[in-house]
């Protein structure tokens, strides 16, 4: 990453697009310190996470959820156990309260009927919906999505995108690395085109998709938009 500068405002949906290997996932992983930046600042509500001590980091990062390409569910635990584990361990929530929250968010993603199932008995799309419910159960103020549909079969992609649209409509602040141009165009409040570790182009979906300024962006979009 080189000279990346971005402000994310409450309620925004930032869609990050660009070719493979351009730095999209590195950027989003830096935001919650899964990748440690070599320099610069990541300021969340006035706290610079890069220079903060371990305790401050830990407390602040509770507000930031993340949904990965792979679902990262514990295969030996049920859907309910997977979703309620973090609220109990991290937020010290009672089992009863955690399960009540889990019921709410599993219903939101259409997976409440699978709460006693194990991940191995679920499709990829169903597992990703459970992982979104798990993130929502921590009630974050910001959710980072790192190509959440890239590991899914094509027919399952729309189910997960529909859930993400619903979460966005509820007012959740989201930063989404995606190859789904339709989602970026429809749901994104801002779109970033990243290339070679820099934000080459930034604007509303209309500005980036319909009034592209950079030749590199035009070239990329001409290959991915059919």
N, C-alpha and C positions, 0 to 999 in steps of 0.2 A: 504494500500500500504506500502511496506517495502523495502526501499533501491532501489527504481526504479531510474535508470540512463539511459538517452537516449538522443542522439543528432539527430535531424531531419535536413537533408540537403535540400536545395532548389531543387525542382523537384522530390524528392523521393515520393514514395507511400508506406507508412508503413502500413502493414496489421497486426492487433492485433487479435489473436485467443486464445481460451481457454474455459474452462467449465463455465457454468452460475455461477455467484456469486464469480468469482475469482478476480474481481477488474478491469476488462477491462473498463467498463463504468465509474467507479470512476476515473480511470486514465485519460481518455479522457476529462471528465468534469473538472478535475483539470487544464488542459492545458489552458482553457479560463476562469478559476476561477468561473465556476458554482458551483464547490465544492472548498471550501477554504482549501488549504493544512495546516496541523498543523506545518510543518517545511519544510526546503529545499528551493530550488530556481526553478523558471521557467523563463528562460532567453530567451527573444525574441529580436533579433537585439541589444543585449547589455543591454537591460532593464530587470531587475528582476521584474516581475509582482507581485510577492508575497510581496515585500517590497515597491513597488511604491505607490505614492499617487493616490488618486481617479481620478484626471484629467489625469495623465499619463497613468494609466490603461485604462481609457475610450478611449483615443486617440489610444493607441497601439492595443487594442482589435478590432478596426475597421478593422484591417488587417486580422483578424481570423474569418472565417465563420464557421457555424455549421449546419449540417443536422441531425435531430433527428429521433428516431424510429417512433414517432407520427408526423403528418405532421404540426400541429400547425398553420394551416391557419385560418384566421378570416372568419367564415361562412357567415357573413352578408356583406362581401365585395367580389367583383369580383376577378377573377384571376389577372387581370391587377392591380387592387387596392392593392392586397396583395403583388405583386412583387415590386410595385413602392413606397410603404409606407416608407420603411427604407431609400432608397436613398434620399427621400425628407426630412424626419424628422432628420435623423442622419447625412447625408452628405450634407444637405442643397441644394440639387440639384433641379433645376426647374422641374415642372411637365412635360414639353415637353421633356427635356433631360432624365428624369427618364423613360418616356414611350418609348423613342427611345431605351434606353438600354434594357428595358423589352422586347420589340419586338425582339431584337437580341437574348436574352437568352431564351425566350419562344420558338423561332424558333429552337434554338439549341437542346432543350429537346423535340421538337415535340409537343408543346402545344400552339403554336401561334393561332391556329384555335379555341381555347377554352378561349381566353383572356376575353371575356365578360360573361363567365359562372361563376356560384358560386360553391364553393367547394363541397356542398352537391350533386351537379349534376355530380360529377366526381368520377371515381373509385379510389381505394386506390393507385394504381400505378400511375394514372394521378396526384393525389394530391402530391405524393412524387416527381414527376418530376417538378411540379410547385414549391415545396419547394426548390428543387435544383436550379431552375432558380432564385428564390428569393435570395438565397445565392450568386449566381454568379453575380447578379445585383449590389451587393456591391463591386464587383471586389476585393475580398480578395486575399492575397498572400498565404494563407494556409486555407484549409478546413478540418474540423473534421467531421467525419461521425460516428454516434453512432448506429450501427446495423440498417442501413437505410432500409433494406428489411424485417426485422423480423415481421412487422405488415401487410405484404402483402400476398395476396393469391399466391400460388406457380406459377400460370401462369403469374403473373404480375412481379415476381422477375427479370426475364431476361431483361425486358424492362428497369428497373431502373439500373441494373448492366451495361447494354450496354451504358447508358448515362454516368455512372461513368467512364467506360473505355474511352469514348470519351473525357471526361474532363481531365483524366489522360494523355491521348495522347497529349493534348494541352500543357502539361508541368506543370499543377497545382500540387503544393505540397499538399499531402493528408495524413491524418492519419485516418485509417478506422478500427473500431471495427466491426468484421463480423463473421457470422457463415457460410458464403459461401466460402468453401475451394477452389473451382474452381477459384473464383475471386482472392483470396489471392495468389494462385499459378501462375495465368496467368498475373495479373496486378501488384502485389506487387513487389517492388524492394527489400524490406526486410520484413521478417515475424517475429513477436514476439509471443512466446507462454507464456501466463501469467497463473500462478497458485498460489493460496493463497497469492495474493498481490505482487508477485515477477515476474520479467522477468526470467523465467526458461530457456528459449532457444531463441536464436536470430540468424538470418542468412538470406541468400538468400532463395527464395522459394525452390530451389533444395536442399540446405543444410538442411532445416527444414523438408521438406516432404520426400525427398529421402535418406538422410543420417542423420536421426535423432540420436542425441546423448543421450538424456535423456529418461529413461524408462517411466517416466510419460507422456512425449510427445508422445512416441510410443503408449502407452495405449490409450490416447485421440484420436489420429489419426486413430487407428484401429477401433474405434467405429463410427467415423464421415465420414470416407472415405469408400465408398461402391464400 
